[in-house]
Amino acid sequence: MRSAWAPAAVLALVALLLWWLFREADLAEVLGHLRNAGAPLLLVSAAAALAGFGARAARWRYFLAPVQPVSPFSSRFAAVAVGFMANNLLPSGRVGEPGRAYAYSRMEPVSFTAALATLVVERLLDGIVIFALFFVAIVSPGFPAESLPGELLAAMRVSAAVLGVALGGALLVVAFPAGALRTGAGLAARLPQGRIATGLAKVMEGVVKGLASMRGWRLMLPALAWTFGVWILQSVSFWAGFMAFDIRLPFAAALFTNAVVALAAALPSTPGYVGTLQAAVSLALVQVYGVPAEPVLACAVGWHAVNLPPITVLGLWHTRRLGISLKDFRGGGARADAASRASAGP
């Protein structure tokens, strides 16, 4: 019953979000902006976004190094594409990270838990760089600080608190890996013996191994540089999208919009962030920068329309090549296979 209602609930949520966004906009004007959009600039936007996925795959090499010193770029990129495809198509929440780890474990001699643990490190660096670029944007000349809405300030405070707790916990794990493993073993021992306790112990061990990559500057510095590259490319993609719809704002506005979209994407969302992305772009450009709603909504829709299909199609192609069904990302198939590979080790 639950599986039958889930797609309908998701569609209803998407429809509600889009209605709320477009309820006061002049739809004829939005369509006019879409028709008159600059196609070459939209292609630049799509190319920059796709290059960002390549940068993610290049960066992953440094996170995987402790468990796989030499990892093929082709396998890393394929897994990245599969993960983002899962986020774009499936209504079961944020399954991209475990889906990406699962796909990689199908191609390379790395366990699911070890691959998933490297993505914990990746998310930490993403958070650091997103907030760094966010503050670059808000201190840049011309930023309309007086228009910053209270909702965004509240979201900033909550996100900063969550990030601070996560970073603090990660630093403790990095500084005291043996103690972290003992703590994890102690928590697992308090649970009834069985799959849950065994799984928790394995996940803790994998997370500590993944965070071990942060102990060496030889790996940390290039990973941090690539992380800046990932998010700057994403910002370039947004900036090209702005110009395609004749929204003339400085590059700092693209940094700001990118950060707001990233924060929105961290929350529970619809498949492909449909509605969520448009709301985040509208918040950044309409509420903060004072751009009229119609070109902003057209830009958000147009940007999404040219950037979502390429990585989704690539992910579907690699999913088929690997013999993975989309059902594997929804439930037991992926977990069972991943668990068996995790128990076997790399």
MIKOL-684734 format. One record per residue (C-alpha): residue in one letter; x, y, z. Coordinates in pm, whole numbers, padded with zeros to 5 digits, m for minus. Layout:
<nodes>
NODE,res,px,py,pz
NODE,a,X,Y,Z $
...
</nodes>
This chain:
<nodes>
NODE,res,px,py,pz
NODE,m,00000,00000,00000 $
NODE,r,00282,00236,00091 $
NODE,s,00461,00181,m00241 $
NODE,a,00137,00246,m00432 $
NODE,w,00074,00579,m00259 $
NODE,a,00433,00707,m00268 $
NODE,p,00440,00823,m00636 $
NODE,a,00102,00995,m00599 $
NODE,a,00219,01174,m00283 $
NODE,v,00537,01290,m00455 $
NODE,l,00345,01419,m00759 $
NODE,a,00105,01602,m00529 $
NODE,l,00397,01764,m00345 $
NODE,v,00561,01871,m00671 $
NODE,a,00232,02017,m00798 $
NODE,l,00181,02206,m00471 $
NODE,l,00534,02351,m00479 $
NODE,l,00502,02462,m00841 $
NODE,w,00157,02612,m00781 $
NODE,w,00289,02808,m00485 $
NODE,l,00586,02939,m00687 $
NODE,f,00384,03039,m00994 $
NODE,r,00065,03152,m00823 $
NODE,e,00139,03525,m00857 $
NODE,a,00359,03517,m01167 $
NODE,d,00251,03619,m01516 $
NODE,l,00270,03280,m01690 $
NODE,a,00263,03435,m02038 $
NODE,e,00567,03644,m01947 $
NODE,v,00746,03338,m01802 $
NODE,l,00684,03149,m02127 $
NODE,g,00807,03450,m02325 $
NODE,h,01135,03449,m02132 $
NODE,l,01171,03075,m02195 $
NODE,r,01116,03120,m02570 $
NODE,n,01370,03404,m02590 $
NODE,a,01640,03235,m02380 $
NODE,g,01990,03232,m02522 $
NODE,a,02048,02875,m02638 $
NODE,p,02432,02904,m02663 $
NODE,l,02453,03025,m02303 $
NODE,l,02229,02741,m02188 $
NODE,l,02466,02498,m02361 $
NODE,v,02755,02662,m02174 $
NODE,s,02556,02616,m01854 $
NODE,a,02501,02246,m01925 $
NODE,a,02867,02195,m02016 $
NODE,a,02985,02361,m01694 $
NODE,a,02747,02147,m01487 $
NODE,l,02862,01828,m01660 $
NODE,a,03225,01929,m01604 $
NODE,g,03133,01964,m01236 $
NODE,f,03036,01596,m01226 $
NODE,g,03371,01513,m01382 $
NODE,a,03539,01720,m01111 $
NODE,r,03348,01521,m00848 $
NODE,a,03480,01198,m00997 $
NODE,a,03835,01338,m01007 $
NODE,r,03810,01448,m00643 $
NODE,w,03683,01109,m00528 $
NODE,r,04024,00960,m00605 $
NODE,y,04168,01126,m00293 $
NODE,f,03890,01003,m00064 $
NODE,l,03925,00648,m00197 $
NODE,a,04305,00645,m00169 $
NODE,p,04320,00489,00182 $
NODE,v,04115,00188,00066 $
NODE,q,04210,00185,m00304 $
NODE,p,04533,00370,m00387 $
NODE,v,04468,00350,m00762 $
NODE,s,04108,00393,m00874 $
NODE,p,03999,00424,m01239 $
NODE,f,03839,00756,m01334 $
NODE,s,03587,00572,m01553 $
NODE,s,03452,00375,m01256 $
NODE,r,03437,00686,m01038 $
NODE,f,03251,00887,m01301 $
NODE,a,03009,00601,m01371 $
NODE,a,02925,00574,m01000 $
NODE,v,02878,00952,m00971 $
NODE,a,02639,00944,m01267 $
NODE,v,02444,00652,m01119 $
NODE,g,02412,00830,m00784 $
NODE,f,02279,01154,m00931 $
NODE,m,02047,00962,m01162 $
NODE,a,01899,00789,m00855 $
NODE,n,01840,01124,m00685 $
NODE,n,01679,01262,m01000 $
NODE,l,01437,00977,m01063 $
NODE,l,01347,00798,m00742 $
NODE,p,01084,00922,m00496 $
NODE,s,01229,00738,m00197 $
NODE,g,01444,01018,m00057 $
NODE,r,01815,01087,m00092 $
NODE,v,01937,00754,m00223 $
NODE,g,02214,00899,m00438 $
NODE,e,02500,00851,m00192 $
NODE,p,02430,00484,m00108 $
NODE,g,02345,00425,m00474 $
NODE,r,02676,00572,m00580 $
NODE,a,02867,00362,m00325 $
NODE,y,02675,00053,m00433 $
NODE,a,02751,00111,m00802 $
NODE,y,03121,00163,m00728 $
NODE,s,03136,m00156,m00519 $
NODE,r,02998,m00341,m00823 $
NODE,m,03288,m00222,m01039 $
NODE,e,03585,m00213,m00805 $
NODE,p,03725,m00423,m00515 $
NODE,v,03599,m00177,m00252 $
NODE,s,03326,m00266,m00004 $
NODE,f,02999,m00077,00005 $
NODE,t,03063,00055,00357 $
NODE,a,03414,00176,00272 $
NODE,a,03291,00353,m00042 $
NODE,l,02999,00506,00150 $
NODE,a,03234,00624,00425 $
NODE,t,03440,00824,00175 $
NODE,l,03124,01018,00091 $
NODE,v,03101,01129,00454 $
NODE,v,03435,01306,00405 $
NODE,e,03313,01445,00074 $
NODE,r,03002,01595,00235 $
NODE,l,03214,01757,00506 $
NODE,l,03439,01928,00252 $
NODE,d,03135,02026,00046 $
NODE,g,02986,02196,00353 $
NODE,i,03306,02385,00427 $
NODE,v,03347,02510,00069 $
NODE,i,02978,02596,00022 $
NODE,f,02982,02813,00332 $
NODE,a,03315,02970,00229 $
NODE,l,03174,03069,m00111 $
NODE,f,02848,03178,00052 $
NODE,f,03031,03425,00275 $
NODE,v,03244,03544,m00017 $
NODE,a,02915,03626,m00188 $
NODE,i,02757,03814,00101 $
NODE,v,03066,04027,00172 $
NODE,s,03120,04113,m00194 $
NODE,p,03048,04469,m00315 $
NODE,g,02691,04520,m00423 $
NODE,f,02538,04243,m00213 $
NODE,p,02193,04367,m00095 $
NODE,a,02236,04267,00270 $
NODE,e,01940,04475,00381 $
NODE,s,01706,04253,00181 $
NODE,l,01814,03925,00341 $
NODE,p,01491,03761,00462 $
NODE,g,01453,03632,00815 $
NODE,e,01380,03280,00687 $
NODE,l,01718,03265,00517 $
NODE,l,01896,03395,00826 $
NODE,a,01725,03125,01033 $
NODE,a,01822,02859,00779 $
NODE,m,02182,02984,00789 $
NODE,r,02193,02954,01167 $
NODE,v,02047,02602,01167 $
NODE,s,02274,02486,00885 $
NODE,a,02580,02635,01052 $
NODE,a,02492,02459,01380 $
NODE,v,02442,02124,01206 $
NODE,l,02764,02167,01009 $
NODE,g,02952,02264,01325 $
NODE,v,02834,01953,01510 $
NODE,a,02921,01732,01211 $
NODE,l,03266,01887,01172 $
NODE,g,03332,01860,01544 $
NODE,g,03238,01493,01544 $
NODE,a,03446,01427,01235 $
NODE,l,03749,01600,01387 $
NODE,l,03717,01385,01699 $
NODE,v,03704,01073,01483 $
NODE,v,04006,01189,01283 $
NODE,a,04202,01280,01596 $
NODE,f,04104,00970,01795 $
NODE,p,04020,00688,01551 $
NODE,a,04081,00411,01804 $
NODE,g,03857,00579,02060 $
NODE,a,03587,00632,01796 $
NODE,l,03595,00262,01712 $
NODE,r,03570,00171,02080 $
NODE,t,03273,00405,02119 $
NODE,g,03105,00252,01815 $
NODE,a,03171,m00099,01946 $
NODE,g,03024,00003,02282 $
NODE,l,02707,00134,02115 $
NODE,a,02679,m00182,01908 $
NODE,a,02720,m00398,02219 $
NODE,r,02417,m00232,02378 $
NODE,l,02198,m00342,02088 $
NODE,p,02045,m00690,02061 $
NODE,q,02296,m00915,01890 $
NODE,g,02214,m00963,01527 $
NODE,r,02233,m00789,01192 $
NODE,i,02179,m00438,01332 $
NODE,a,02465,m00462,01581 $
NODE,t,02697,m00621,01326 $
NODE,g,02601,m00365,01063 $
NODE,l,02660,m00072,01299 $
NODE,a,03007,m00199,01386 $
NODE,k,03094,m00240,01018 $
NODE,v,02963,00106,00930 $
NODE,m,03162,00265,01214 $
NODE,e,03476,00087,01098 $
NODE,g,03416,00199,00740 $
NODE,v,03350,00560,00844 $
NODE,v,03673,00573,01045 $
NODE,k,03866,00432,00749 $
NODE,g,03706,00688,00521 $
NODE,l,03785,00978,00754 $
NODE,a,04143,00856,00773 $
NODE,s,04198,01028,00438 $
NODE,m,04175,01362,00619 $
NODE,r,04477,01281,00833 $
NODE,g,04720,01338,00547 $
NODE,w,04763,01681,00386 $
NODE,r,04896,01507,00076 $
NODE,l,04540,01388,00013 $
NODE,m,04350,01664,00190 $
NODE,l,04486,01965,00001 $
NODE,p,04413,01841,m00353 $
NODE,a,04072,01715,m00238 $
NODE,l,03995,02061,m00101 $
NODE,a,04114,02225,m00425 $
NODE,w,03892,01994,m00631 $
NODE,t,03600,02072,m00400 $
NODE,f,03638,02443,m00477 $
NODE,g,03648,02344,m00844 $
NODE,v,03325,02144,m00816 $
NODE,w,03128,02431,m00664 $
NODE,i,03280,02707,m00876 $
NODE,l,03187,02511,m01190 $
NODE,q,02834,02477,m01055 $
NODE,s,02828,02854,m00994 $
NODE,v,02953,02916,m01349 $
NODE,s,02664,02702,m01471 $
NODE,f,02417,02919,m01280 $
NODE,w,02582,03240,m01401 $
NODE,a,02559,03129,m01765 $
NODE,g,02193,03047,m01697 $
NODE,f,02139,03399,m01561 $
NODE,m,02285,03555,m01872 $
NODE,a,02079,03326,m02098 $
NODE,f,01768,03489,m01949 $
NODE,d,01917,03840,m01947 $
NODE,i,01953,03847,m01568 $
NODE,r,02253,04078,m01535 $
NODE,l,02409,04011,m01196 $
NODE,p,02771,03974,m01080 $
NODE,f,02931,03633,m01038 $
NODE,a,02888,03670,m00660 $
NODE,a,02512,03635,m00716 $
NODE,a,02574,03296,m00878 $
NODE,l,02787,03193,m00578 $
NODE,f,02506,03300,m00346 $
NODE,t,02237,03123,m00550 $
NODE,n,02447,02808,m00570 $
NODE,a,02486,02805,m00192 $
NODE,v,02113,02855,m00132 $
NODE,v,02030,02574,m00377 $
NODE,a,02286,02345,m00209 $
NODE,l,02132,02414,00133 $
NODE,a,01784,02345,m00004 $
NODE,a,01907,02021,m00163 $
NODE,a,02035,01904,00176 $
NODE,l,01676,01894,00303 $
NODE,p,01427,01615,00223 $
NODE,s,01323,01688,m00133 $
NODE,t,01132,01576,m00439 $
NODE,p,01298,01364,m00711 $
NODE,g,01532,01578,m00917 $
NODE,y,01467,01866,m00676 $
NODE,v,01173,01973,m00896 $
NODE,g,01007,02263,m00718 $
NODE,t,01275,02270,m00451 $
NODE,l,01534,02412,m00689 $
NODE,q,01293,02667,m00831 $
NODE,a,01200,02780,m00479 $
NODE,a,01567,02817,m00380 $
NODE,v,01653,03016,m00695 $
NODE,s,01349,03236,m00640 $
NODE,l,01448,03298,m00278 $
NODE,a,01801,03399,m00379 $
NODE,l,01722,03618,m00679 $
NODE,v,01372,03755,m00613 $
NODE,q,01375,03793,m00236 $
NODE,v,01740,03894,m00193 $
NODE,y,01855,04051,m00522 $
NODE,g,01516,04195,m00615 $
NODE,v,01498,04051,m00966 $
NODE,p,01142,04029,m01108 $
NODE,a,00982,03689,m01055 $
NODE,e,00906,03604,m01420 $
NODE,p,01264,03594,m01560 $
NODE,v,01384,03418,m01243 $
NODE,l,01121,03144,m01268 $
NODE,a,01193,03104,m01639 $
NODE,c,01566,03081,m01560 $
NODE,a,01510,02821,m01288 $
NODE,v,01291,02608,m01514 $
NODE,g,01519,02647,m01817 $
NODE,w,01838,02580,m01618 $
NODE,h,01684,02267,m01472 $
NODE,a,01558,02148,m01810 $
NODE,v,01904,02157,m01971 $
NODE,n,02107,02034,m01674 $
NODE,l,01903,01745,m01536 $
NODE,p,01881,01520,m01848 $
NODE,p,02254,01473,m01934 $
NODE,i,02364,01325,m01601 $
NODE,t,02038,01130,m01570 $
NODE,v,02082,00969,m01913 $
NODE,l,02446,00888,m01835 $
NODE,g,02343,00735,m01503 $
NODE,l,02075,00522,m01668 $
NODE,w,02325,00402,m01928 $
NODE,h,02578,00300,m01662 $
NODE,t,02302,00139,m01453 $
NODE,r,02206,m00079,m01745 $
NODE,r,02570,m00157,m01822 $
NODE,l,02626,m00273,m01464 $
NODE,g,02312,m00484,m01462 $
NODE,i,02154,m00281,m01180 $
NODE,s,01778,m00236,m01157 $
NODE,l,01623,00082,m01021 $
NODE,k,01450,m00146,m00769 $
NODE,d,01793,m00211,m00616 $
NODE,f,01803,00150,m00495 $
NODE,r,01458,00132,m00339 $
NODE,g,01507,m00152,m00099 $
NODE,g,01649,m00487,m00023 $
NODE,g,01838,m00566,m00342 $
NODE,a,02112,m00310,m00300 $
NODE,r,02137,m00354,00075 $
NODE,a,02160,m00730,00058 $
NODE,d,02422,m00731,m00213 $
NODE,a,02616,m00449,m00049 $
NODE,a,02604,m00619,00287 $
NODE,s,02745,m00939,00146 $
NODE,r,03026,m00748,m00023 $
NODE,a,03094,m00551,00296 $
NODE,s,03123,m00867,00501 $
NODE,a,03368,m01006,00247 $
NODE,g,03581,m00691,00261 $
NODE,p,03772,m00520,m00019 $
</nodes>
